[in-house]
Amino acid sequence: MSDIAYDWIALGAAAILFAVLSFLKRRKNTGFTTRVLLATAFGIILGIAFKGHTDYVGAVGSIWSNAITALVVPLLLFSIISSITNLGESIRLKNIGAKTVFFLLLNTATASLLTLILAQAFQLGRGFHYTLPSDYKQHDVPAVLDTIVNLFPHNIADSWANNQVVPIVLFAILTSLAYNAAASTDKGRSAVAPFKTFIDASNVVFSKATQIVVGFTPYAVLSLIAEAVSGSDVSTLLPLILALVVAYIAIVLQLFLVQPLVLAAVTKLNPIHFFKAFFPAGVVAFTSESSIGTIPVTVRQLRSAGVPGDIASFVTGLGANLGMPGCAGVWPMLLAVFAVHAQGLNYSPAQYLFLVVLTLLVSIGTVGVPGTATITATSLFAAAGLPIPFIAISQPISQIVDMGRTALNVAGAANTAVIVAQTEHQLDADLYYGRKEYSDDLNDGERFRQTATQALTGTEPSQRANITNDAKADSANVSQQQSGFTLNFAPNAVLSASGDDACCGTKPNK
């Protein structure tokens, strides 16, 4: 039988599995997390059964990745402008921005230092004999000053086309602050009212579009996992198996030990509940290998865990380009130590610590798409004077590690969002601990009124009516009364959706 025939048979088998997932959703009301787990298992089985013949199956995941990536920039642009234009005082934005940058870079620093310790403990690269490829092409590495300059928007259309998130975020902040300044008077507010209406309407539209695309996540997970398993060649990985093991040990320790400890130490929250909410986003990050493409799912899951939508979108947007503990912390440091040991160089402790500092520098402005780790590693090698061709040696395992790197990147941004929300007293603890359900059917104002009504159980009907009316009036004015970095209580919240497992459909247990 021809290869094309096998490809079509694999696609037919995938279609049957897609139908099973659809049946579980529509007829059995199976939750999103369960369907993602099943999709992962289905993908592994399909990849093994049709090894080397999953090109057509993988196309489904590629289409989904392209669609979700296309929505990232407009979603961030309109959601951030919509959120910040509701600010009463910009000082909260400064606090949130400073905290976000600090904890994102802290994630990278701890991941880099942890990887250095592990690589030294395993003596990674000692006695490794390998002929460096002569045809290896060096990646262009921008200067540090150029990297910093390029973080700022110079052509919004170019940044949009290339999914450069940081310039988009900075442009959105500038636009928002300009709106707030223009709307500081009655005359100015009247003049910019059409702009505000356009922004809020666009936010609703792109949030709904994102909800639709994210709803297909289980099918994308199945196809992406199948393609990854199908394309793996174990024989090429054997010489680098130790590097692969050390990389995942570092990722696991950073993800499940270091980051939770930071979360618990700073916020006094139980990290277990963070992982319950983060799991669907982690699966998407692991399978798609795109921090940027995972942003919509991450934002939605953070909101279900009690993080306000504006903080969630702001922090995850920056986290897709700044920090990146997996791609800019673990991987470059792992390869650097490997190269140092393989060449028999004698680095002093100070020189190793300097490598940690360099990882922080190269982590600024990294692009949250597949392949970023190669650029960050090249930047580190160039800055440290290490032979760049050593990076080519890692290519057989790079894609496998990239799944874990991306999941760690996204987890770091999500972890930071929870920390920022809690330290700014914006986190809904009841949602975080699952004491109440999160529903995409309700906007924030409606949740406020529903909570107030539920709290009145046992009072006289007349009292309930009076207090509920007061709650309605209060909820309509919450955005004007609060000076914090919060969303206006209107149906323009980031990733607002209509129930029935819209977006991700995760509802914490009561």
Salt bridges, closest charged atoms under 4 A:
ASP7 OD1 - HIS53 ND1 3.46
ASP186 OD1 - ARG189 NH1 2.76
ASP200 OD1 - LYS196 NZ 3.31
ASP402 OD1 - ARG405 NH2 2.91
GLU424 OE1 - ARG92 NE 2.56
GLU424 OE2 - LYS99 NZ 2.61
ASP428 OD2 - LYS436 NZ 2.92
ASP430 OD1 - ARG435 NE 2.84
ASP440 OD2 - ARG300 NH2 2.74
ASP444 OD1 - ARG303 NH2 3.84
ASP444 OD1 - ARG447 NH1 2.63
GLU446 OE1 - ARG449 NH2 2.71
ASP501 OD1 - LYS25 NZ 3.84
ASP501 OD2 - ARG35 NH2 2.25
